[in-house]
């Protein structure tokens, strides 16, 4: 069931015209950067967008300008993911699954008050998500807790129907689309 929902959601996201995705990404960035959650965070943990995902690079650039620490994921074998500090986009190289990852750097562990931006294919109103099927984020969320987990998505990725969840699925704290913070 999740696989089918994921495929449908990704197909729908991929159909959003590039210009529209760019504008929606700009609006998502604005909502994030204006939020108290962002302003109060000392560190930003974020994915580096790829393909048709909502763009995160402008958020990362602003975080550096605002003096925040920035960490992005690097995947390892056994569904393990670590977040490594980067100081510029040039610190990234193509890694596993074609995802831009840090080469080697200092590992960062999220703390209370840090902001954690999360990708996904589909999100529901209960803040559950369907990711890309690897289980990396849920495994990470189980290990480290206490920070604010925010899904980044286009409105087309939000479903009114509850997503089927498993015992290991961990809901997000918030979701932000081009329309703002989801209620």
C-alpha positions in Angstrom: 0.0 0.0 0.0 2.8 2.5 1.0 4.7 1.7 -2.2 1.7 2.5 -4.4 1.0 5.7 -2.5 4.7 6.7 -2.8 4.7 6.1 -6.5 1.5 8.1 -7.0 2.7 11.0 -4.9 6.1 11.1 -6.6 4.4 11.0 -10.1 2.1 13.9 -9.0 5.1 15.9 -7.7 7.1 15.3 -10.8 4.2 16.7 -12.9 4.4 20.1 -11.2 6.0 22.4 -13.8 9.6 23.5 -13.0 8.6 27.2 -12.8 5.8 26.5 -10.4 8.1 24.3 -8.3 10.6 27.2 -8.2 8.0 29.7 -7.0 6.5 27.3 -4.5 10.0 26.5 -3.1 10.6 30.2 -2.7 7.4 30.6 -0.7 8.3 27.6 1.5 11.7 29.1 2.1 10.1 32.4 3.1 7.7 30.6 5.6 10.6 28.7 7.2 12.9 31.7 7.5 10.2 33.9 9.0 9.3 31.4 11.6 10.2 31.7 15.3 11.4 28.0 15.1 14.0 29.0 12.6 15.0 32.3 14.3 15.5 30.5 17.6 17.4 27.5 16.3 21.1 27.4 16.8 21.6 24.6 14.3 19.7 23.5 11.1 19.6 19.9 10.1 18.4 19.6 6.5 18.3 17.4 3.5 19.8 18.7 0.3 17.0 18.8 -2.3 17.2 16.8 -5.5 14.9 16.2 -8.4 11.4 17.6 -8.0 11.7 18.1 -4.2 11.1 21.5 -2.7 14.4 23.4 -2.9 16.4 23.7 0.3 19.6 25.4 -0.9 18.4 28.9 -0.2 17.5 27.9 3.4 20.9 26.5 3.9 22.6 29.6 2.5 20.6 31.9 4.7 21.3 29.7 7.8 25.1 30.3 7.2 24.5 34.0 6.8 22.5 34.0 10.1 25.4 32.3 11.8 23.7 28.9 12.3 25.5 25.6 12.1 24.3 23.5 9.2 24.3 19.7 9.0 23.2 17.4 6.2 22.8 13.6 6.0 25.2 11.0 4.9 23.9 7.5 4.6 25.8 4.4 5.6 25.2 0.7 5.4 22.5 -0.8 7.6 20.0 2.0 7.3 22.3 4.2 9.2 22.4 8.0 8.6 24.6 10.6 10.2 24.4 14.3 9.9 27.7 16.1 9.1 28.4 19.8 9.5 29.0 21.7 6.2 30.1 25.3 5.8 29.2 25.7 2.1 27.4 23.9 -0.7 30.9 23.2 -2.1 31.4 20.8 0.8 29.1 18.3 -0.9 29.7 15.6 -3.4 27.5 13.0 -5.0 27.0 10.0 -2.7 24.9 6.9 -2.4 21.6 7.0 -4.3 22.8 10.1 -6.3 22.2 12.3 -3.2 24.5 15.2 -2.5 26.4 14.4 0.7 29.2 15.8 2.7 32.6 14.2 2.1 33.9 14.0 5.6 33.2 16.3 8.4 32.3 16.7 12.1 29.2 14.7 13.1 26.4 16.8 14.7 23.7 15.6 17.0 20.5 17.6 17.1 19.7 19.2 20.4 16.5 20.7 21.9 15.5 23.8 19.9 17.3 22.7 16.7 15.4 22.7 13.5 15.3 19.5 11.4 13.9 19.7 7.8 12.6 16.4 6.5 11.9 15.3 2.9 9.1 12.9 1.9 6.8 11.8 -0.9 3.5 12.1 0.9 2.3 13.7 4.1 -1.1 13.6 6.0 -2.9 15.9 8.3 -1.6 13.9 11.4 1.9 14.8 10.3 2.8 11.2 9.2 4.9 10.8 6.1 5.8 8.4 3.5 9.5 8.8 2.6 11.4 7.0 -0.1 11.3 3.6 1.5 14.7 3.2 3.1 13.6 3.9 6.7 16.7 6.1 7.4 14.8 9.1 8.9 12.6 7.0 11.2 15.7 5.1 12.4 17.4 8.4 13.1 14.4 9.9 14.8 14.2 6.8 17.1 17.8 7.3 18.1 17.8 11.1 18.6 14.9 13.1 20.0 14.0 16.5 21.4 14.3 18.7 18.3 11.6 20.1 15.9 11.0 17.9 12.9 9.5 19.8 10.0 8.3 18.2 6.7 9.0 20.3 3.6 6.5 19.7 0.8 4.3 21.1 -1.9 0.6 21.3 -1.3 0.1 18.5 -3.9 2.0 16.2 -1.5 -0.6 16.6 1.4 -3.3 14.0 1.5 -6.6 14.3 3.4 -6.6 10.5 3.9 -4.6 9.1 6.8 -1.3 7.4 5.7 -1.0 3.8 6.9 1.6 3.7 9.6 3.8 1.0 11.0 5.0 0.8 14.6 8.4 2.2 13.6 7.0 5.3 11.8 7.6 8.5 13.7 5.3 11.5 13.0 6.7 15.0 12.3 6.1 18.0 14.5 5.1 20.3 11.6 4.7 20.4 7.8 5.4 23.5 5.7 4.1 24.0 2.2 3.9 27.0 -0.1 0.6 27.9 1.8 2.4 28.1 5.1 2.5 25.9 8.2 -0.1 23.0 8.0 -2.7 22.8 10.7 
